[in-house]
Amino acid sequence: MKALQAHDGVVKIAEIEQPELFEAGVLVETHYTAVSPGTERLLIEGSKKGVRQLGYSAVGKVKKVGQSVKSVQVGDMVACYGAPYVGHMEQIVVPEPLVAKCSAEVLPKHAAFAAHGTIAIHAIRQGQLQFGESVVVIGLGVLGQMIAKICAAASYEVICYEPNAKRAVMLKDTPGIEVFSDLTKMEQHIMDFTNGYGVDAVLLCAGGKHSETTSRSLEWVRKQGRIVIVGDVEPQFNREQLFIKEAVITISRAGGPGRYDVRYEKEATDYPYHYVRWTEGRNLAAYIRLLERKAIDVSDFVQLGIPFEDSAGVYDILESSEALTAIIEYSGGN
């Protein structure tokens, strides 16, 4: 079986062993995987210390299920999320909590962005927003775009900042979203729109470790508002401003409760519904429901399709193109 890997900074298609089906596992023939350029480039850089499996978001058809699996069956189309189970590979074995059945109303290429949708939903929950509240989204990569779309679908007032004009324009016609490429203009809009109080939450989705927007976010949020660190930024805040605002700073980790917990994931030991309402698995299912109901439109993410056999060059193609992300296409999907 073939998989896309990085070793010593070089990306290549490698021959790997077929994954073994376990009791709570679902064997999936991959149809499409979505590329996460920022995260996967970090993995490529880290491959100088060893082989790195690339990718963590996929959709495909169920070929076989483990003995304890009940939520899906052979022949179902399912969205899949989460390394090390999910990657850019021909077949994957995914724990039951990390798969979500897709109805005929869900386009497989849209479901391939399952990881981005799941991570976005958890980040929004970390903001603890309520109906009618306002949120600033900083950085409109694929994750920031997804967060903005879902926030608008939830009827939050959404204000976005993205210096790349081509990314910013992707959301300009989405109802409920105001997009700015000028920080000064955005700040004036925040003051005007909130009557000087500030927004209820700021979600920092930019990368690059150090960003002026991190510390300035305290100027935009209301007193006792929340700042959620979603992207790869250092949490550098002015203590005096933090004290005055009494703001809450929090980090959003992946898709939600259950991530990196072997008992939850591989053994499919769910958390009690009434204590942990939104696990990563339930967030994944919520993303698929958004697609099913046409509550969000992610068709503009499907900008570039790369056959799996040519996928070793996908990161160079993304680097030289204006595409936000890419879909890798497998023979099972054709």
C-alpha positions in Angstrom: 0.0 0.0 0.0 1.2 3.5 -0.8 1.3 6.6 1.4 2.6 10.2 1.2 5.5 10.7 3.7 8.3 13.1 4.4 11.8 12.1 5.4 14.7 14.5 5.8 12.7 17.3 4.3 11.9 15.3 1.2 8.3 14.4 0.3 7.7 11.1 -1.5 5.2 8.3 -2.0 6.4 5.3 0.0 5.3 1.7 0.2 4.0 0.9 3.7 2.4 -2.1 5.3 -1.4 -2.4 5.1 -2.9 -1.1 8.4 -4.5 -3.9 10.5 -8.1 -3.7 11.4 -8.8 -3.7 15.2 -11.9 -4.3 17.2 -13.1 -0.7 17.2 -11.6 0.2 13.8 -13.1 1.0 10.4 -11.2 0.0 7.2 -11.8 2.8 4.6 -10.8 2.9 1.0 -9.7 6.5 0.5 -11.4 8.6 -2.1 -10.1 12.1 -1.2 -7.8 13.7 1.3 -7.5 17.4 2.0 -4.2 19.1 2.4 -3.5 21.4 5.4 -0.6 23.4 4.0 0.5 25.1 7.2 0.4 22.0 9.5 1.9 19.7 6.9 4.8 22.0 6.1 5.7 21.9 9.8 5.6 18.1 9.6 7.9 18.2 6.6 10.4 20.5 8.4 10.2 18.1 11.4 11.0 15.1 9.2 14.7 15.7 9.6 14.3 13.9 12.9 12.5 10.9 11.3 9.8 9.8 8.9 6.6 11.9 9.1 3.2 10.7 7.8 1.4 13.5 6.1 -2.3 14.4 6.2 -5.1 13.9 8.7 -8.4 14.6 6.9 -10.1 12.2 4.5 -13.3 10.7 3.0 -13.8 7.3 1.6 -15.9 4.1 1.5 -16.1 1.6 4.3 -14.6 -1.8 3.2 -14.7 -3.6 6.5 -15.5 -2.9 10.2 -14.2 -4.3 13.5 -16.3 -6.5 15.8 -17.5 -3.7 18.1 -18.4 -1.1 15.4 -22.1 -0.2 15.2 -22.4 3.3 13.7 -21.3 2.5 10.2 -21.3 -0.5 7.9 -19.7 -1.8 4.7 -20.5 0.4 1.7 -21.0 3.6 3.7 -19.3 6.8 2.7 -17.6 8.3 5.8 -15.6 11.4 6.7 -12.4 10.6 8.8 -10.3 12.8 11.0 -7.1 12.5 13.0 -3.5 11.3 12.8 -2.0 8.8 13.1 -5.0 6.9 11.8 -5.8 9.2 8.9 -3.3 10.3 6.3 -2.6 10.7 2.6 -2.7 7.0 1.9 -4.7 4.5 -0.2 -6.4 2.8 2.7 -6.8 3.8 6.3 -8.0 2.1 9.5 -9.8 4.7 11.7 -11.3 4.3 15.2 -15.1 4.5 15.2 -15.2 7.8 17.1 -13.2 9.4 14.3 -15.5 8.6 11.5 -18.9 10.1 10.5 -21.3 8.7 8.0 -22.1 10.9 5.0 -25.5 11.0 3.5 -26.1 11.3 -0.3 -26.6 15.0 0.2 -23.0 15.5 1.2 -20.4 15.9 -1.6 -17.4 13.7 -0.8 -14.9 16.4 -1.7 -16.5 18.7 0.8 -16.5 16.0 3.5 -12.8 15.6 2.9 -12.3 18.8 4.9 -13.6 16.9 8.0 -10.5 17.7 10.1 -10.8 21.4 9.3 -14.5 21.5 10.2 -14.0 19.6 13.4 -11.1 21.7 14.6 -13.0 24.9 13.6 -16.1 23.9 15.6 -14.0 23.1 18.7 -12.2 26.5 18.4 -15.6 28.3 18.2 -16.8 26.4 21.3 -13.7 27.6 23.2 -14.9 31.1 22.5 -18.1 30.4 24.4 -20.1 32.6 22.1 -23.8 33.0 22.4 -26.5 33.9 19.9 -26.1 37.4 18.5 -22.6 37.9 19.8 -19.6 39.2 17.8 -16.3 37.6 17.0 -13.1 38.6 15.2 -11.2 36.0 13.2 -7.6 36.7 12.5 -6.0 34.9 9.5 -8.0 33.5 6.6 -6.1 30.3 5.8 -8.3 27.3 5.3 -9.0 27.0 9.0 -9.8 30.7 9.5 -12.1 30.6 6.5 -13.9 27.5 7.9 -14.3 29.2 11.3 -15.7 32.3 9.7 -18.2 30.4 7.6 -19.4 28.3 10.6 -19.7 31.4 12.8 -21.8 33.2 10.2 -24.0 30.1 9.9 -24.5 30.3 13.7 -25.7 33.9 13.4 -22.7 35.4 15.1 -21.5 38.8 13.8 -18.2 38.0 12.2 -15.3 40.4 11.5 -12.2 39.1 9.8 -8.7 40.3 9.1 -6.5 38.9 6.4 -3.7 41.0 4.8 -3.7 38.7 1.7 -6.3 40.4 -0.5 -7.0 37.3 -2.6 -7.8 35.3 0.5 -9.9 38.1 2.0 -12.1 38.4 -1.2 -13.2 34.7 -0.8 -15.6 35.7 2.0 -16.7 39.1 0.8 -20.1 37.9 -0.4 -20.9 35.7 2.7 -23.8 37.2 4.7 -22.9 38.2 8.2 -19.1 38.5 7.5 -17.1 41.7 7.2 -13.5 41.3 5.9 -10.7 43.7 6.2 -7.1 43.8 4.9 -6.3 47.0 6.8 -6.0 46.7 10.6 -6.8 50.4 11.2 -10.0 50.1 9.2 -11.0 46.9 11.0 -10.3 48.5 14.4 -12.5 51.5 13.5 -15.3 49.1 12.4 -15.1 47.2 15.7 -15.5 50.4 17.7 -18.4 51.6 15.6 -20.2 48.3 15.4 -19.9 47.6 19.2 -20.4 51.2 20.3 -16.9 51.1 21.8 -17.4 48.0 24.0 -15.4 45.6 21.9 -16.2 42.2 20.4 -17.1 39.2 22.6 -14.3 37.0 21.4 -11.2 37.0 19.2 -10.0 33.8 17.4 -6.3 34.0 16.4 -5.9 31.7 13.4 -2.7 33.2 12.0 0.6 31.3 11.9 4.2 32.5 12.1 4.7 32.4 15.9 5.0 36.2 16.4 2.2 38.5 15.1 1.3 42.0 16.1 -2.3 40.9 16.1 -1.8 38.8 19.2 -1.1 41.6 21.6 -3.4 44.0 19.8 -6.3 41.6 20.2 -6.7 42.9 23.7 -7.7 46.2 22.3 -10.5 44.6 20.3 -12.1 42.4 22.9 -14.6 43.6 25.4 -14.0 43.4 29.1 -14.2 39.8 30.3 -14.2 38.7 26.7 -12.2 35.7 25.4 -9.2 35.3 23.2 -8.7 31.9 21.6 -5.3 30.9 20.3 -6.0 28.6 17.3 -3.0 29.1 15.1 0.7 28.7 15.7 1.3 31.9 17.6 3.1 32.7 20.8 0.8 34.0 23.6 2.4 37.4 24.2 0.1 39.8 25.9 0.5 43.0 27.8 -0.2 42.3 31.4 -1.6 45.8 32.1 -4.1 45.5 29.2 -5.0 42.0 30.3 -5.6 43.2 33.8 -7.8 46.1 32.7 -9.9 43.9 30.4 -9.9 40.9 32.7 -9.9 38.9 29.5 -9.7 35.1 29.3 -6.9 33.7 27.2 -7.4 30.1 26.1 -5.9 27.6 23.6 -7.9 25.4 21.3 -6.5 21.9 21.0 -7.4 20.1 17.8 -10.9 18.8 17.4 -12.0 18.7 21.1 -12.1 16.3 24.1 -10.9 12.9 23.2 -8.0 14.0 20.9 -4.8 12.1 21.8 -6.7 9.9 24.4 -6.0 6.3 23.3 -8.9 4.9 25.3 -11.4 7.3 23.7 -10.0 7.0 20.2 -8.6 3.5 19.5 -10.7 1.7 22.2 -13.8 3.8 21.4 -14.5 4.4 25.0 -16.8 7.4 24.8 -17.1 10.1 27.5 -20.5 10.4 29.2 -22.7 12.5 27.0 -24.1 14.5 29.9 -20.6 15.5 31.2 -18.7 15.9 27.9 -21.3 17.2 25.4 -19.0 17.9 22.6 -16.2 15.4 22.0 -14.1 15.4 18.9 -16.3 12.7 17.4 -19.5 14.7 18.1 -17.9 17.8 16.6 -17.0 15.8 13.5 -20.6 14.7 13.1 -21.7 18.3 13.6 -19.6 19.4 10.7 -21.1 16.7 8.4 -24.6 17.9 9.5 -23.7 21.5 8.4 -22.8 20.2 5.0 -25.9 18.0 4.8 -28.2 21.0 5.6 -26.3 23.3 3.2 -25.7 25.6 6.2 -22.1 26.3 5.0 -20.6 26.2 1.5 -17.0 25.0 1.2 -17.0 24.6 -2.6 -14.4 27.4 -2.8 -11.9 25.2 -0.9 -11.9 22.7 -3.8 -9.6 24.8 -6.0 -6.9 22.3 -6.9 -7.2 18.5 -7.5 -4.0 16.4 -7.6 -4.0 12.7 -8.5 -2.4 10.6 -5.7 0.4 9.4 -7.9 1.4 13.1 -8.4 0.9 14.1 -4.8 4.6 14.4 -3.8 4.6 17.7 -5.6 1.5 19.1 -4.1 3.3 21.4 -1.5 5.5 22.9 -4.2 2.3 23.5 -6.4 0.6 25.2 -3.5 3.7 27.3 -2.8 3.7 28.6 -6.4 0.0 29.0 -6.8 -2.8 31.1 -5.3 -4.8 28.1 -4.2 -5.7 28.0 -0.5 -5.5 24.3 -0.3 -5.7 21.1 -2.4 -7.6 17.9 -2.7 -5.7 14.7 -3.3 -7.7 12.3 -5.5 -7.4 8.5 -5.2 -8.5 5.8 -7.7 -11.2 4.6 -5.4 -13.1 7.9 -5.9 -13.2 7.6 -9.7 
